[in-house]
Amino acid sequence: MTKLIIAEKPSLAKAIAAGIGGNQQKDKTHIRAGDYIITWCFGHLLELKMPEDYDPAFKNWADRPVPFIPDRWEYRPAKDKSSQVSAIKKLSQSASVIINAGDPDREGSYLVDSLIRFIGFGGPVWRLLISDVNQRAVQKALSKIDRFNSTENLSRSAECRSKADWVYGLNLTTAYTLAAKKSGFNKVLSVGRVQTPVLGLLVKRKRDRDNFKSHPFYGVIATLKKGTEFQAKGMIESPESFCDSEGRLIERSHAQDFLNSATGRPAVISSIKKEDSISSAPRLFSLADLQKHANAKLGMTASQVLSSAQELYEKGITTYPRTDCQYITDELWSDAERTLRSLAGFEPLSSATKADHKIKHPSVNNSKVSAHHAIIPTGNLLAVEQLADKTVKLFCMIAERYIAIFYPDALDEKTQTEILIGTRTFVAKGVIQKRQGWRVVLGQKPSDKVLPDLSQGEEVTVKAISLSEKMTTPPDEYTEGSLIEAMTSISKHVQDESLKSILKETDGLGTEATRAAIIEGLIKRGFIQRVIKKVVPTEEGCQFVNQIPDELSLPDMTARWEMQLKEISNGAGSESEFLNQLVEPVTRLSQSATVNIKESSSGFECLLCKSADLKKISKKTGGAFWICQSDCGYSCADNRGKPAEKHIYKCPECDSRLARRNGDKGWWWGCTGFKTGCKYTTQDQKGKPVENEQCHTAKSEEKCCPDCNKPMKLRNGKFGDFWGCTGYPQCKRTIKTP
């Protein structure tokens, strides 16, 4: 019988075909291999229809009923993907069974299942679960094909989530955009079940920073000596009324009393406690953890990390990236000897030569692995040299985390010494590393804090006792790494204990697959922006969150949804009940939508017309540029959240404006008259164009064009120096030099 395998993407289809082996026939839409036909999607081939697809009159947002909820849900092929949908439908007509080879998660299951329903296939559906595209792993997965649709409930859950997000996002975006238009704001105000609470996190952090009032807090520090000097901290017992919400002492007089009662008194060692402290290597990477660390160490954005991790997966170098799991199975652990041997052949990963594949780290835990396992190297290094530098560094980060779990635990000796100075207790802490263990792989080392050799009852010299005064600091602005961490641990930001517990058990805000896109979407819509290494809300983002009901900007709804979606995933929940319960809040919120937003000033005036502000525009492909909000036509590149140009500079050849641009080798300047033939370029020096000595006006022997009487300039071409008219390209007169 003919079995049709539908893979989520072409690279996975190729890996499956390689795993099947044998003689194969390749077509632009599929591969034939024995009894199998392998075809592929390009992500989601289908999308839910829009209101205007149900009724053309609804194309105008103002003419739509709000809320608009279809009586019968319909799909359509996504843009430029209808030909692949038709090809798969045709292939399905000769298939006796279809095998869903979507990614092994909720979204991957739904992506292929929705297509199978759309093409009208009525036969049996099996499931192929692949999280590692190495040939050996693919062959193992093929030998374990589930001869039923084992992830059908996951797919139903994802379908419900998709429809609910459509109802919620489309109706509230329509309502708030139309409401804002009444006040003269003419941009789309996008509302989303996940994106708006993420924006709410950023606005709350800005609000907390703006309203923060620094205050002093106090302590007492003793400098002691026995051979070498060391410090001890006074253990001040304070009533709650003397402390802030973080438990810091804010009553100076109380610290001063402690200081006074200890000053001039002898210091005696009252107790010494030593203990060994063992620490295991960090758990393996989930995508969120990888995004957090790569942002901090490599400066990569969340979307860049996901893109690079996806490339590593598709080339068979690492395993499936969109995972929230930090554990692997016993089966994967048993492959460690082969994997480590392969990694050891790559010079930057030489630490793999000393790894012990028999060590069983806590990251090896079958019970903690469900649809996915942690991101780990496969041992396939054939394509590593083809990768971009940062992708190689990301791979090394993944591989080193893996290698580290096959090293011994680190061992430290920790000492806590109590010292009585008069009747007051001070504590000194020391730590000495006794075994480096896994830290040698990850380059981590605790700062040794060595105390002198002390014994109980002995007296030590008091060199000084002083009052310590520090100032509290506002909460840090979010980086992309810390924002991803906040999204995954969103339960910390919820007050309702029942919802808090739900969010602890779920993905938090968004999923491993969507968080990077959520951040990029908020940037594209002008709600947030990158400023150097930080992610901050724009003025428009702040205005929006400050005017909408709290329930739109809090994560509570996500918690309730996830609770119900989990029940559907387990085969217990009802899809119709889940969608019906959305009608009341969406109706209420959309029909009461009011908002008055003023387009904020960027603070950067257009250098050309001087009459309007510049506006930052995010590119679809990443990065940004600035344009004038009037119609003068000025634009310039972005440099770390600011316009790259501070002054207007003229081209010395044609008098057009020079534009500052960023390339592989750094900043440079090019003439904006390149479309009319001027090819002038020059280097950049601290934001200014460097004068090109080969292209200048020869003042000592000025010439005028004999055709148009404009000045001529001495230029250099492939045949040497020549004089050219500055009226180019209208006047193309040239004169050879003697």
N, C-alpha and C positions, 0 to 999 in steps of 0.2 A: 504494500500500500504506500501511497505517496504522502509523506509527512511534510507539512509546510511550517518552517520555523520563522517566526517574526522577531527579529532582534531590535533592540531599541535604537541602535545606531550602526552605520556601516562598518566601523572598526570592530564591533562585537561580532557582526555577521562574518567578517573575514576570519576572526579567531575561531568561531564555531566551525566554519568550513575547514580550517586547518586541523582542527581537532577531529573532524570526521575523516579527513584524508581521502585517498583513492583518486580515481580519475574525476575531473570536475569540468563543468562547462560554465563559463562566466558570462553574465549578461549585465547590462547597465542597471538593471533593477533587481537582479537575483543571482544566485549561484546554485547550480545543480550538482549534487554529490550523492550518487547512488540513489537510495530511496528518499533522500531528503532534498527539499528545495529551501534554500535559506534566503530570505529577503530581509528588508530593514526599513525602519522608520528614520526620520531625522528629528529626534525629539518628538513632541506632540504633532502628529499629522492633522489632528482635528482640533476644532475649538467650538465652544458654545456659540450659537448664533446670537447676534446683537438685536436690539429691539426693532431696528429698521428692516431686519430680515423677516420679522413676523408681520410688520406693517410698514410700508415705505413712508407713511406719514410721520413715523416716529424718528426719522433721521434728524429732524430738528428737535433738539433737546427740550425746548419749551413746549412742544406739542405732545410729549410723552406723558402717560399717566404715571404719577409717582405715589406709591411704588409700582414698578412694572414687574410682574412675576408671570412667566409663561405658564399656560395651562398644561402644555405638553412640551417638554424640553427637546430641542433639536440641535444637531451638530452640523458643521460644514467643514470642508477641507480648509486648513490654514493656507495663508497666502503662499503661492508658488509650490504647493505640495499636492495639488489635486492629481497630478500625473502619477505620483507614486501610490496614492490611494487607489487609483484605477488599476494600476499594475498589480497591486496586492489582491484586489478584488478578483481580477482575472485568474491569478495563480490559485486562489482559494477554491475556484470552481472545480479544479481537478484534484483537490486534496481530500484525503479521507480523515485527516486529523490536523489541527493547527496547534503548534507548540508556542506558548507565550514565553519569549526570551527577553522580556523587559527587565530592567534592573531589579534586583531583589528587594524592593521596598514598596511602600504604598503607592507612590506616584508611578513607578515603573510598571507595576501590575495594571494600573488603571489605563496607562498610556496605550498598551497593546489590547487590553480587553475592550476598551471603548471602540477601537478600530475594528475588532472582530465582529462586534455587534453592528457597527455601521455598515460593513460590507455584506451583512446578512448571512454569515456562515452559521449553519445549524448543526454541524457535526460536533464531535467531542473536542475538548480543549485540554491540553496537557500543560505542564509548567516546567521550564528549565531555569534553574537558579544558578547564576554565575557571578562570582564576586572577584575572580582572578582570571585574567585572559591568557595566562600562560598555557601552552598546549597541553601540558600534563594535567593542569587543574581543569581545563575545559573538557578533556576526555573523561576525567573523573565525574564531572557534573553531568555529562551526557549519559554515563552509565547509571546515573541515579535520577533520570527524568521522572517527575511525578506524573503518573498516568491519570491525573485529574487536575483540575485547576485549583491547586493547593493554596493560592493566594487570592482567591475570589473575594473573600470578605475584606481583605486589605483594599482590593480594587473598589469595592462598593463604598468603603469608607472614604477613599480618595475622591470618588465621584461626588459623594455628598458634600465633601469639603469644597470641591470646585464649584458646584452649583450654589452653595451657600455664600462663598466669596463673591460670586457673580451678583447675586441678589443684594448682598450687603454693599459691595464696592460700587457697583454701577448706579444703584439708586441714590446712595448718599453722595457720591461724587456729582451726579446730576443735580441733586437738590442744592448742595452747597455752592457749586459753580454758578448756578442760576441766581442764587441769593447774593453772591458776591458781585455778580454782573450789575445788579441794581445799584450798587455803590460805586460803579465805575471800574471795578477790577475785572479785567478781561482775559484772565488766564484760567486754565482748568485747576480746580481745587480738588485734588485726588484724595479720597478717603478709602482706607483699607483696614480690614480687621487686624492685620499685623503691622502694616507700615505706619498707621497713625499712632498706636501705642509706642512704637520705636521712636517716632518723632517726639511723643510725649516724654519719654525718658530723657532725651537730649534737652528739651525745653525745661524740664524740671531741674536738671543739673545746672543749666545756665541760671535759672531762677535762684537756686540754692547758692550759687557762687556770687550772683549780684547782691543777694540779701545777706551774705555772710559778714558777720562782725567778729573780727579777731579779738581774742582776749588772752591774757597771760595765764600760764599755769606753772606750778612750782614743784620743786623737789630739793633734796639735800644730798650732796655728793661729798664723800670723804676720800681724800688721797692718802693712802697708807704706804708703808715701806717695810719690807724685809728683804734686804739685798737689792731687789728691784721694786719700783713703785707699781702700785695697782690701785684701782678705784672700787669703791663700794657705794651702793645706793641706799639711802635711808628708807626704812620701811615705815612710812608715816601712816598711822591709823587715823582716818578722818571720818567725821560724821558725813552722812550723805549730803547734807545741806552745804558742805564745804567743797563739793565736787561738781563737775559738769556731767553731762549725759554720758561721756566716755570714761568717767571715773577719775578724771585728772583733778588734782588739787588746785583750786582757784582762790583759796584764802591764804594770802601771803603771811598774815600774822601767825597762822597755825604752823606753817613751815619755819618761820623765824623762831617760834618757841622751841620747836624740835632742834633747830640748829644751836640755839643758845644753851639748851640743856646738855648738848653733847660737847660743846666747845671746852677745851682745856681738860677733858677727861681722858684717862688711859683707854687704849683699845685692846681687847682680849678676844682671841678666837674662841667662840662658844660652841661651834659645831662645824664639822666638815662632812659633806656627803658626796661620795663619788659613785658614778654608775656608768656603765657602757650603754651607748645609744646606737642602735642598729637602724639603718635606713636602706630600703630597697630602691632600686632604680625607678624613675617615674614610669607610670603606666604608658602603654603605647598610645599613638596619636589617634584621636577622633578628628574629624575635619575641623570642628570648632577650636580644639586645642592646637591644631596645626596652624590655623589662621591666626590665633592669638600669638603664638611664638614666632611665626614668620613675620608678622607685622612688627614685633618688637626687635627682632634680630636682623631681619633682611629688609625691613621697610616696605614689605609687599602689602598691597591692599587685599581685602577679603576676596574680591573677585579675581585678582591676579593669582592668589594662592589656589583657588578652586580651578582656574583655567590650567595652571601648571600641573596640579595634582591630577586633573582629568587627562592631560597629555601623557603623564607618566603611566597612568592606568591603561590608556589606549595603546601605548607602545609596549605594554606587558612588563614594565619595570617595577611598578608597585600595584597594589590591589585596589579594589573599588574605593573611591575617595569620599562619596557622600554618606558617611557613616557617623553615627553618634556613639559608637561603641569603642572602648579602649581595651578590649580583651580578644584573645584568640582561643581556638579550640585545641584539644590534645592532638588532633590530627595535624593541624598546622604546626604545632610545636615539634612534632616528630620529623618535620621537614627541615628543621633548623640546621642540622649538620651540613646538608647540601647547600642551603642558602648562605650560611656563614662562609663556607669554603669559596663560594662564588664571589661574595662581597670582598673577601680578603684580597682578591686579585685586582681590586680598584684602589690605587695608591692612597687617595684621601680616606679610605676606610680600612687602613691597615690594622686598626684596633680589632678587627674581626679575627685576626690570626690567633689572638689570645683568648677569644671567647670560648666558653665551655657549653656546648649544646645540651649537656645533661642537666644544667641548672633549670629548675622549674619556677619561674617567677610568678607572683600573684596575678599577673596579666593573663596567665594561662588558666582559663576557667570556663568550662563548657556551659555552665548554667547562666553565665552573663552574656552569652552570644545568642542572638536570635536571627534576624534576617541578615545582619551584617556582622563582620568582625572588624577589628582595628585596621588602620592603614599600615601595611608592612611591605618591605621589599620582597620581590619574587625570586631574586637571584639572577634575573635576566639583565645583563649589562650591555648587550649588543648595541643598543641605540643611544646609550648615555652620551657619547661624544657628539651626537647630533643636536643635543639640547642647548638652549640658551643658558647663559651663565647662572642666572637666578634660579632657573629650573633645576640645574645641577645642584645648586646649593640647597634647594628645597629637598631634593632627593637625598642628599647627604644628611640632612636633618632627620628625615624619616628613617633612614638606614641606621644612623647612630643611636636613635632612640630604641630601635630593634636590637642592635648589637649590645646595648647597655644591659638589657634584661638577662643576658647570658654571662654577666660578670658577677662576682661576689657582692654581697651587701657591703655598704660602707660602714665603718665602725669608728665611733668617736668616744672619747672619755670626757664626760661632763662632770664638772665640779661645782658644787654650790657651798659657799662658806659663809657662815653667819658670824658677825663680829659685834660684840657689845662695846659701845663707846659710852661710858657711864652706864646709864640704864636704857639707852637707845640702841635698837637693833639696826645694823647695816648688813647688806648682802652683796657679796662679790661672786661673780660667775665666771667660770673658765671652761674652755673646750679645746681638746687636743685631738687631731685626727690620728687614729691608730692604724686604719686601713683605708686606702683610697677607694678600692673596689670599683664600682661602676662609674665613679666620678672621673676616672681617667679617660673614659670614652667621651663624656659630655663636657669635659673641660671645667667641671665645677669643683670648687674647693671652699670649705667653710673658712672664715677668717679665724685662725688659731688665736685664742685669747688665753695666754699662759699665766697662771697664778704661781707665785713662788711656793716653795715647799713649806707648807704650814702644818702645824699640829695643834690639836685641841688644848686650850688652856694657856697657850703662850701669848705673850704680849707683843704687839707690833707698834711701830712708830706712826704717829699721826702727823702727816706733813701739813695737811690743810683740811678744813671743812668749809664748804661754801654753799650758798643758796643758788640753786639752778632755776633760772627763769626763761621760759620759752613761750612763743606765741603760737596759737592755733592757726592752722592754714585751711583755706577753703578746699572742698573736694576737687580732685583733679578733673580737668576736661577729659572727655572720652577720646581715646584713640580708637582706631577700627578694631584693634585687638581687644581692648577692654569693653567696647560696645558689643562685640560678638559674645564675650563672656557674660555681660549683663543680660543679653537676649537668651542665653542658654540657662542662666540662673535667675530668671525673671521672678521666681517665687519670693526672692528677697525683697521685692518692691511691692508686694501685695499684703494688705492688712488682714483680709478675711482668711482665717485659719483653714477653713475647708477648701477654699480655692488654692491656698498656698500649697497644701498637700497634693492637690491634683497636678499643679504645675511642676512640682518636684519630680513627679513620675513621668512627665511628658517631655517633649523636646523644648518646652519654653515658648518663646516667641519665634515663629518661623521654624524651619527645619534646616538640617545641614545643607540641603540642596538649594534653599531659597534665601538664606540670610544675606549672602553677598549681593544678590539681585535686589533685595529690599533696600540695602544701603545705596546702591547705585541708582535705584529708582527715585529715592528721596533727593539725591543730589541733582538728578536730571530735572526733577520737578521744581527745583529751586527752594526746597524746604530746608535742606542742610548743605553744608559745604566743607571741603577739606581746607584747613588752614595749617600749612606745614604738616606736622604729624598728627594734628588733632581733627576731630569731626565735631562741628558746632552747628547749631540751628541758625538759619538766616532770620532776618527781621520778619519776613513774611511767614516763616514757619512758626515763630513765636506768637505773632498776632493770631494765626489760625488756631493753635492749640489753646491760647488764652480765651478764645471766644466760643469754642465748641463745648458741648456737655462732657463732663468728666468720663462718662461711660464710653465715649469714643476714643479717648486717649489713654485709657487704663487697660491692662492686660486681662481683666476679669472675664471678658467675653471669650477670649481664647481658651481660658481654663474650662469654662462651661462646655465649649464646643469640643475640646479634646476629650473630656469625660464621656460625652456622647459618641464621639467618633471611635473611641477605644472600644465601647460596647459593640458598635457596628463591626469593627475589626474582629471582635471575638465571636461574631455571629449572633449576638443577642439584641442589638439595637434595631430600631426601625428608621429607615431612610425618610419615610413620609413624615413621621413625627418630628424628626430632626429639622426638616425643611419648614414644616408648618409653624414651628415655634419661633421662626424668624419673622413672620409676617407682622406681628404686633410691634416689636421694637423698631423694625425698619420703617414701618408706616409712621409711627410716632416721631421718630428722629428726622425722617426726610420731610415730613409735612410741617415740622416746626423749625426747620433750618433757617437760621438768620446769621449773617456774618458781614462785617464791614472791614475790609482789608485795604490798606493803602500800599501801593507798590513802593518798596523801600528804596532809598538811595544807596548806591554801592559805595559812595564816598570818593569815586574816581571820575573826574571830569574828562570829557572827550578832549583829546589834545588837538583835534582838527577843527571842530566847529565851536568849541568852548561854550555851547549852549545846552548841552544835555549830558547826562551821566552815562558811564559805560555799564554794560550789563554782562554778567558772566554766563556763558552758555556751555553746558556739558556736551561732549561729543558722545555719540553712540558707541564708538570704539574705545572710549576711555579718554581721559584728559579733558581740557577745556580751552576756551578762548573768550575774548571780550569783544563786544560790539557796541557801537553808539546807539542809544535809544531813539535818536532822531534818524533822519534819512540821509545823513551826510556820507555814509558808506565806510566810515573808519572802523577798522577791526585790528586786533593785535593778539599775540599769543598770551598764554597764562604762565606765570612764574610763581609757583607756590602760593596760589590763591590771590595773586595780585597781577595787574597788567604788566606785561614784560617791558613795555616802553614808557619812559618818563618824559621824553622830548620828541619832537618831530625833526627828523634829519632828511635832507634832500639828497637825491642821487647826483653825484658829481658829473654824470654823463648825460642824463636826460631830464634832470630836475624833478622827476617823480619822487614820491615819498619812499624812503627806505623802510623795510619792515624787519623787525628782529625775530629770528626764527631759531628753533632748537632742533639740532640733529644728533646723530650718533656720536659726533665728536664735540658736542657742546653748542653754545650759542653762536650765531653768525647773523649777518645782515644781507638782505637781498632786495633788489629794486622791485617795487610794485608795478613797474612798467614792463615786466617780463613778457606780458601777453602781446605787447606791441613791438617786441624785439630786443629790448634792453636786457642784457645778461649780467649786469654789474652785481658783484658780490664782494663782501669784505668781512674780515674777522671782527669779533666782538671783544671789547676790552672794558670790563666793569660797566656794562650796559650802554656803551657808546660804540659807534662804528669806527674802526681803525681806518685812517686815510690810506687809500691805495696809491702807492707811489707811481705805479705804472699807468695811472689814469688821473691826470691832473691838468690844470690849465697852465700852460707855459707862459708865465707872466712876462718873462724877459723878452719873449719874442711872440707876442700875441698876433694871431691871425684872424681875419674876418673871412667868412664864407663868401666866395665870389658870386654865389647864386642868390643867397638870401640875406647876406650881410650880418648874420649872427656870428657870435664868437666861435672859433674852432678850438678843439682840444687835442693835445698830443696823446695818442692811444697806442696800445701794443697789441698786435694780432699775431697769427701764426706765421705771417711773412715779415714780421718786424714792426717797427714804429711807423705810424702814419697819423695825419691830421684828419679829424672827423668833425662834422658840423654838429653843434649842440642842438640844432633843430630837428635832429633825428627822432622819429622815423619819417616825419613829413619831408625833410630834406636829407638826402642820402649822399651828399657831396663828400668826397674824401680826396686828400692830396698826399702823395707819397713824400716821405722825407728824403732829403738829398743823400 
